[in-house]
Each structure stands twice: as structure tokens, then as C-alpha cells.
Amino acid sequence: MKRKIYVKLGVAFAALILLNSCVKNGPGSLCKCSPDNLVINASLFSSGFNSPRGLKFGPDGYLYVAEGGLGGTNLTTCTQVVPPVGPYLGSQTGSRISRVGHDGVRTTFVDGLPSSQSSELTGSPTSGVADVAFIGNTVYGLLTGAGCSHGVVGIPNQVFRVNKDRSWSMVADLSSYYLNNQTANENPGDYEPDGTPYSMSFEKGDFYVLEPNHGELDRISLNGKITRVIDISAAEGHIVPTCQIFHDGNFYVGNLDTYPLSNLSAIYKITPAGQISIVDSGFSAVLGVVFDEVGGLYVLENTTGNPTPTPGTGDIIRIDPDGTKTTIASGLNFPTAMTFGPDNKLYVSVWGFGGAPGMGEVWQFDVTCAKQSHIIKK
């Protein structure tokens, strides 16, 4: 029996949430619950973001959210991204990292970070800070909206450290690395000289950054040395890999694919030695991957059923360890990242692009065991 729960997300009604199987052979109350009694509660956790992207909980229990920012107005004269994506307009101070308390209240953790926007022909989506990571209590960020080709002179795309006084310092210059270490299958029609790094993790003493436009996974040491783990484009072509999660000793990577979208996105496994294989396929515009504590893989699709980015069509799919797929949520507005919290609830960035300033939100999804379904309205 399928349980249906209708949820109002943001400005658009259109979220159909389904759950039809229990986590198999795993601990916890969900596996002791009758499938007929499983319920997913969705609620707005926080709002007021400017194009929220990658998000993670810090060791202090707060949620840290990278933001694409407000874009800019500066046009540079260096090598530009070709139309229709370019030319970009940039700002040295248009993005930020926000911190969210347990009560869902957003505050600015660090601002004055670069932001840029692509051309009006693409809707002018913004890019700024793409993701965050932690070493102890220190916050690190990933810049994707910087560099001369993005209208930001003198500040490259980079991994940076947030200092105790909330200033920030570069750890590694990604723009220079991308310019001097090209991959095998870059697409001249949308080539980004400074790259567009999208996701970052910290594993076993090193950062790992996934770059979609060039198609590569790179390792960054704390002294700023950059080493390529794999040229994904050489193995798979121009598939636009976006998101990553490290699980059981390997990286799991999802890809956006190229437009028009045609359900050719997939989930890949990449070993630390750079060997790549397909785990599952048939997805659309994947921008997030996470695992739950019992091995379930969650896939965030930004757009489904349409050839180009379309609001109200994003969803989350769970893949059981045995391969069974369950649609957890649908009708999401431009979701761009997700993470599990220490409370085992799923947190998702929505209106990650395409919305007005301050329109970005973080939604919370909580799977519980109850005797009846609920209708949740905001």
C-alpha cells in the first residue's frame, strides 16, 4: 500500500510524497514500523537565502549554507565564457555563507565573497560560494563564482578558510589549476576558463573538489597542492559531474548531463585510485547524493520531465541497498543540494537558482512511524 502525503513547498503546491517500503535489515524504529504506518513530514526549516547551494552541519550543531549570492555588474576584458552562457557579470562582494540555528533563524556567518551571474539568455543564475566543509571547528568554503572570466578580477575560484575574525584566506587556487591542467573532453560551446567547482568534501586529511564543466575530481592538500584523482571526461565524456559523497571508502558522484535533459544522468562510484563505474542510471539533472545510516542512497534531481530547468519538478529518490527505488519527495523548486542532520532528518536547499533575492529556502524531511498520514500546510 502506498501512502500519499501532500505538502505545500514554497510558493508552489505540488509536492507529492510517497513511501512504500521500510529500510531493510537496519536498526531503528522505522524497521519495526508497519509499512502502512510510515509517514514523511516535510516542513520549511529556514528561509531568506540568496540562491542556496551546498549545506552541511558543523560540529557546533548549526547548519551552514553556501549561497550563490546576488551576482554583479562588472564586465571584464579577459577571455570570456562564450554565449549564450557568457559573458558573465561579477562582483567581489555579492555572496556569503549563512549559519542557521536549531530554531531555523538564518544569520550571516561570513559575507563579502565574490558572486557572478551568467547572461540574460540563460536567465542570469548566480554563482558564488558552492559548498562548505569543516576541519574541527574551522569552516572552509568553495568559491565557484570568482575568476576573471566570471567578472571578478584578482580573486580566483578557490578553496578558502574562514578565519576566527570572519575574514577569509585562500588555501588553493583552483582557477590557475584548471587553466593549466585541461581535461580530455572539454566542451568549447560552454567552456569555463575558471571552472565551476560545485561540491567539496574533506576526507582523511585532504579536500576533494568536483568540477562539472571540465569533468574532474581533484584532491587538495592543506598546503594548497592540487592533484587530479580522475579525469572523468576522459572516461565518460562531457557528462557534467556535480555532486559527491564519500561512503565506505569510495566516492559516489552524480551528474547533471547536458541539455536538453533526457534521463541520462547516473550515479557513479569512484575509488580513491581513480577507477570509475556506474552504480545506477536513468536519472535527470542530479545535483545531490547522500547516504543514510543504514546504507540507503538518496538522489536529488533538480528537474524531471522537462528538457531544461523547470521549477516544481525536482524530486528525491531513495535507492535501497537491494536496488529498490522509492520516490521520497517531488514537486521541489530548483533543489540544489541536500544533507543529513545529526537528527537523521534530511535538509534540502530549494530555489537554489531562479528565484528573487531572499527567496531561497531550506526544507526539512523527517521520516517517522505513525498510525495515519498528515496534511502539512505552510
C-alpha positions as CSV (number, residue, x, y, z in Angstrom):
1,M,0.0,0.0,0.0
2,K,1.4,3.4,-0.9
3,R,1.0,6.3,1.5
4,K,0.5,9.7,-0.1
5,I,1.1,13.0,1.7
6,Y,0.6,16.3,0.1
7,V,2.9,19.1,1.1
8,K,3.0,22.8,0.2
9,L,6.5,23.8,-0.7
10,G,7.4,27.5,-1.1
11,V,5.1,29.3,-3.5
12,A,4.0,26.3,-5.4
13,F,1.8,23.5,-4.2
14,A,2.9,20.4,-6.0
15,A,4.8,18.1,-3.6
16,L,3.6,14.5,-3.7
17,I,5.5,12.4,-1.1
18,L,5.4,8.7,-1.3
19,L,6.9,5.9,0.8
20,N,6.2,2.3,0.2
21,S,8.9,0.2,1.9
22,C,10.8,0.0,5.1
23,V,14.6,0.2,5.4
24,K,15.6,-3.5,5.2
25,N,17.7,-5.2,7.8
26,G,18.6,-1.9,9.5
27,P,18.3,-0.7,13.1
28,G,15.9,1.9,14.3
29,S,12.2,2.3,14.8
30,L,11.4,2.6,11.1
31,C,12.2,-1.0,10.6
32,K,9.9,-2.0,13.4
33,C,7.1,0.0,11.8
34,S,4.4,-1.4,9.5
35,P,4.9,0.0,6.0
36,D,1.2,1.2,6.2
37,N,2.2,3.5,9.1
38,L,5.3,5.2,7.6
39,V,4.9,8.9,7.2
40,I,7.2,11.6,5.9
41,N,6.7,15.1,7.4
42,A,8.0,18.0,5.3
43,S,8.4,21.5,6.7
44,L,10.1,24.7,6.0
45,F,13.2,24.9,8.2
46,S,14.7,28.2,7.2
47,S,14.4,31.0,4.6
48,G,15.9,34.2,3.4
49,F,18.8,32.8,1.3
50,N,20.2,34.1,-1.9
51,S,20.4,31.0,-4.2
52,P,21.4,28.4,-1.5
53,R,23.7,25.7,-2.6
54,G,25.8,23.2,-0.6
55,L,24.9,22.8,3.0
56,K,26.4,20.9,6.0
57,F,26.0,20.7,9.7
58,G,29.1,21.9,11.7
59,P,30.5,20.3,14.8
60,D,28.6,23.1,16.8
61,G,25.3,21.7,15.6
62,Y,24.5,24.7,13.4
63,L,23.6,24.3,9.7
64,Y,26.0,26.2,7.3
65,V,24.7,27.1,3.9
66,A,26.7,28.3,0.9
67,E,25.0,30.8,-1.3
68,G,25.3,31.8,-4.9
69,G,24.6,35.4,-3.9
70,L,23.3,38.4,-5.8
71,G,25.5,38.3,-8.9
72,G,27.2,41.5,-10.1
73,T,27.6,44.2,-12.8
74,N,31.3,44.1,-13.6
75,L,32.3,43.0,-17.1
76,T,36.0,42.0,-17.6
77,T,38.1,42.0,-20.8
78,C,39.9,38.7,-20.3
79,T,38.9,35.5,-22.0
80,Q,35.1,35.2,-21.6
81,V,32.7,32.3,-21.5
82,V,31.1,32.2,-24.9
83,P,27.4,33.0,-25.5
84,P,24.8,32.0,-24.6
85,V,26.2,31.2,-21.2
86,G,28.6,34.2,-21.1
87,P,29.6,36.8,-20.8
88,Y,29.4,36.9,-17.0
89,L,28.8,39.9,-14.8
90,G,30.6,39.8,-11.5
91,S,31.0,41.3,-8.0
92,Q,33.8,40.9,-5.5
93,T,31.3,41.0,-2.6
94,G,28.0,39.5,-3.6
95,S,27.8,36.2,-1.8
96,R,28.1,34.7,1.7
97,I,27.8,31.7,3.9
98,S,24.8,31.7,6.3
99,R,24.5,29.9,9.6
100,V,21.2,28.5,10.8
101,G,20.3,27.7,14.4
102,H,18.1,25.0,15.8
103,D,15.2,27.4,15.6
104,G,15.7,27.9,11.8
105,V,16.8,31.5,12.2
106,R,19.3,32.5,9.5
107,T,22.3,34.7,10.3
108,T,25.2,35.7,8.1
109,F,28.4,33.8,9.1
110,V,30.8,35.4,6.6
111,D,30.0,37.8,3.7
112,G,31.8,39.9,1.2
113,L,32.6,36.9,-1.0
114,P,32.5,37.0,-4.8
115,S,29.4,36.4,-6.9
116,S,28.6,36.4,-10.6
117,Q,25.8,35.8,-13.0
118,S,25.6,34.3,-16.5
119,S,24.0,36.1,-19.4
120,E,20.3,37.1,-19.6
121,L,19.9,34.4,-22.3
122,T,20.2,31.8,-19.6
123,G,18.1,33.6,-17.0
124,S,21.2,35.0,-15.2
125,P,21.5,32.4,-12.5
126,T,24.1,33.4,-9.9
127,S,27.2,31.6,-8.6
128,G,29.2,32.4,-5.5
129,V,30.1,30.0,-2.7
130,A,29.3,26.5,-3.9
131,D,29.9,24.4,-0.8
132,V,31.3,24.2,2.7
133,A,33.4,21.7,4.7
134,F,34.9,21.5,8.2
135,I,38.2,20.7,9.9
136,G,37.4,20.7,13.6
137,N,35.5,23.9,14.3
138,T,37.0,25.7,11.3
139,V,34.8,26.4,8.3
140,Y,36.1,26.1,4.7
141,G,34.4,27.2,1.6
142,L,34.4,26.5,-2.1
143,L,34.3,29.5,-4.5
144,T,32.7,28.9,-7.9
145,G,31.6,32.4,-9.0
146,A,35.0,34.0,-9.0
147,G,37.8,34.5,-11.5
148,C,38.3,36.9,-14.4
149,S,36.0,35.0,-16.8
150,H,33.2,35.5,-14.3
151,G,33.7,39.3,-14.0
152,V,35.8,39.0,-10.8
153,V,39.3,40.4,-11.3
154,G,42.0,39.4,-8.8
155,I,40.1,36.7,-6.9
156,P,40.3,33.2,-8.4
157,N,37.9,30.3,-7.8
158,Q,39.4,28.5,-4.8
159,V,39.2,26.6,-1.6
160,F,39.3,29.1,1.3
161,R,39.4,29.1,5.1
162,V,37.2,31.3,7.3
163,N,39.4,32.8,10.0
164,K,38.4,33.4,13.6
165,D,37.7,37.1,12.8
166,R,35.4,36.0,9.9
167,S,37.8,37.2,7.3
168,W,38.8,34.5,4.8
169,S,42.1,33.3,3.3
170,M,42.8,31.2,0.2
171,V,44.0,27.6,0.6
172,A,44.3,26.6,-3.0
173,D,43.9,28.5,-6.3
174,L,41.6,26.3,-8.4
175,S,41.3,28.8,-11.4
176,S,45.1,28.5,-12.1
177,Y,45.0,24.8,-11.8
178,Y,42.1,24.4,-14.3
179,L,43.7,26.8,-16.8
180,N,47.0,24.9,-16.7
181,N,45.7,21.3,-16.5
182,Q,43.0,20.8,-19.0
183,T,40.9,17.7,-19.2
184,A,40.4,15.4,-22.2
185,N,36.8,16.3,-23.3
186,E,36.0,19.9,-22.6
187,N,33.1,21.4,-24.5
188,P,34.0,24.5,-26.5
189,G,30.4,25.6,-26.6
190,D,30.2,26.1,-22.8
191,Y,33.9,26.1,-21.7
192,E,34.5,27.9,-18.4
193,P,38.2,29.0,-18.1
194,D,37.9,29.4,-14.3
195,G,35.9,26.3,-13.9
196,T,32.6,25.9,-12.0
197,P,33.5,23.7,-9.0
198,Y,30.3,22.5,-7.4
199,S,30.9,20.2,-4.4
200,M,33.6,19.7,-1.8
201,S,34.3,17.1,0.9
202,F,37.1,16.6,3.5
203,E,38.3,13.1,3.8
204,K,41.4,11.6,5.5
205,G,43.3,14.9,5.7
206,D,42.5,16.3,2.2
207,F,39.8,18.2,0.4
208,Y,38.1,16.7,-2.6
209,V,36.5,19.0,-5.2
210,L,34.3,18.0,-8.0
211,E,34.3,20.3,-11.1
212,P,31.4,19.8,-13.6
213,N,32.4,21.9,-16.6
214,H,35.8,20.3,-17.2
215,G,34.7,17.0,-15.6
216,E,37.2,16.2,-12.9
217,L,37.7,15.1,-9.3
218,D,40.7,16.7,-7.6
219,R,42.4,16.3,-4.2
220,I,43.6,19.4,-2.4
221,S,46.1,19.2,0.5
222,L,46.1,21.7,3.3
223,N,49.3,23.3,1.8
224,G,47.4,24.1,-1.4
225,K,48.8,21.3,-3.6
226,I,46.2,20.1,-6.1
227,T,46.3,16.6,-7.6
228,R,43.8,15.1,-10.0
229,V,42.1,11.9,-8.8
230,I,40.4,11.3,-12.1
231,D,39.6,13.0,-15.4
232,I,36.0,11.9,-15.5
233,S,35.6,13.4,-19.0
234,A,38.3,11.0,-20.4
235,A,36.4,8.0,-19.1
236,E,32.8,9.1,-19.6
237,G,32.8,12.2,-21.9
238,H,31.2,15.6,-21.1
239,I,28.7,14.4,-18.5
240,V,28.9,17.4,-16.1
241,P,29.6,15.7,-12.8
242,T,28.2,17.8,-10.0
243,C,27.8,16.2,-6.5
244,Q,29.7,13.8,-4.4
245,I,29.6,11.8,-1.1
246,F,32.3,9.6,0.4
247,H,30.9,6.3,1.6
248,D,32.5,3.1,2.6
249,G,35.9,4.1,1.2
250,N,34.7,5.3,-2.2
251,F,33.3,8.5,-3.8
252,Y,29.7,8.4,-5.1
253,V,29.1,11.0,-7.8
254,G,26.0,12.2,-9.6
255,N,26.0,14.2,-12.9
256,L,23.8,16.9,-14.4
257,D,24.2,15.8,-18.0
258,T,23.9,18.2,-20.9
259,Y,20.8,20.0,-22.2
260,P,18.3,19.0,-23.4
261,L,17.8,16.7,-20.4
262,S,16.8,13.1,-21.4
263,N,17.2,11.0,-18.2
264,L,20.8,10.2,-18.9
265,S,22.1,11.2,-15.5
266,A,23.7,8.4,-13.4
267,I,25.3,7.6,-10.1
268,Y,29.0,6.6,-10.4
269,K,31.4,5.1,-7.9
270,I,35.0,6.4,-8.0
271,T,37.7,4.7,-6.0
272,P,40.5,6.7,-4.3
273,A,42.7,5.3,-7.1
274,G,40.5,6.9,-9.7
275,Q,38.6,3.9,-11.1
276,I,35.1,4.7,-12.1
277,S,32.0,2.5,-12.6
278,I,28.2,3.1,-12.8
279,V,26.1,2.3,-9.8
280,D,22.7,3.2,-11.2
281,S,21.3,5.2,-14.1
282,G,18.1,6.7,-15.6
283,F,18.1,9.9,-13.6
284,S,17.6,13.5,-14.5
285,A,19.8,16.5,-13.6
286,V,21.3,15.1,-10.4
287,L,22.6,17.7,-8.0
288,G,22.8,15.8,-4.7
289,V,23.7,12.4,-3.3
290,V,23.8,11.3,0.3
291,F,23.6,8.0,2.3
292,D,21.5,7.3,5.4
293,E,22.8,5.4,8.3
294,V,21.6,2.1,7.0
295,G,23.1,2.4,3.5
296,G,20.2,3.9,1.6
297,L,21.3,6.2,-1.2
298,Y,19.3,9.4,-1.8
299,V,19.4,11.1,-5.2
300,L,18.4,14.7,-5.7
301,E,17.0,15.5,-9.1
302,N,16.8,19.2,-9.9
303,T,14.4,18.9,-12.9
304,T,12.3,16.0,-14.1
305,G,10.1,15.5,-17.1
306,N,11.4,18.6,-18.9
307,P,14.3,19.3,-21.3
308,T,15.5,22.4,-19.5
309,P,15.5,23.6,-15.8
310,T,11.8,23.9,-14.7
311,P,10.5,24.8,-11.2
312,G,8.3,22.5,-9.3
313,T,9.7,19.3,-11.0
314,G,12.6,18.4,-8.7
315,D,12.5,15.3,-6.6
316,I,14.3,13.0,-4.2
317,I,14.7,9.2,-4.8
318,R,15.9,6.7,-2.3
319,I,17.7,3.6,-3.5
320,D,17.7,0.7,-1.1
321,P,20.8,-1.5,-0.8
322,D,18.9,-4.1,-2.8
323,G,18.3,-1.6,-5.6
324,T,14.7,-0.8,-4.9
325,K,13.8,2.8,-5.7
326,T,11.3,4.9,-3.8
327,T,10.3,8.5,-4.6
328,I,10.6,10.3,-1.3
329,A,9.5,13.8,-2.4
330,S,8.6,15.6,-5.7
331,G,7.4,19.0,-6.8
332,L,10.6,20.7,-5.5
333,N,11.5,24.1,-6.8
334,F,15.1,24.1,-8.2
335,P,16.7,22.0,-5.4
336,T,20.5,22.2,-5.5
337,A,21.9,20.2,-2.6
338,M,21.0,18.1,0.4
339,T,22.5,16.8,3.6
340,F,21.5,14.7,6.6
341,G,21.5,16.4,10.0
342,P,22.6,15.0,13.4
343,D,18.8,14.4,14.0
344,N,18.8,12.0,11.0
345,K,16.5,14.4,9.1
346,L,17.1,15.4,5.5
347,Y,17.7,19.0,4.7
348,V,17.4,20.3,1.2
349,S,18.3,23.7,-0.5
350,V,15.4,24.9,-2.7
351,W,15.2,27.8,-5.1
352,G,18.9,27.3,-5.4
353,F,18.7,29.4,-8.6
354,G,15.9,31.1,-10.5
355,G,14.4,32.9,-7.5
356,A,14.5,36.5,-6.4
357,P,17.0,37.7,-3.7
358,G,16.0,36.2,-0.3
359,M,13.7,33.6,-2.0
360,G,15.9,30.6,-1.2
361,E,14.8,28.1,1.4
362,V,15.9,25.0,3.3
363,W,13.3,22.3,3.8
364,Q,13.4,19.5,6.3
365,F,12.1,16.0,5.6
366,D,11.5,13.7,8.6
367,V,10.5,10.0,8.2
368,T,8.5,8.8,11.2
369,C,6.2,6.0,12.2
370,A,2.6,7.0,12.8
371,K,-0.9,5.4,12.6
372,Q,-2.1,7.8,10.0
373,S,-0.9,10.3,7.4
374,H,-0.8,14.0,7.9
375,I,-1.6,17.0,5.7
376,I,1.0,19.7,6.3
377,K,0.5,23.2,5.2
378,K,2.5,26.4,5.5
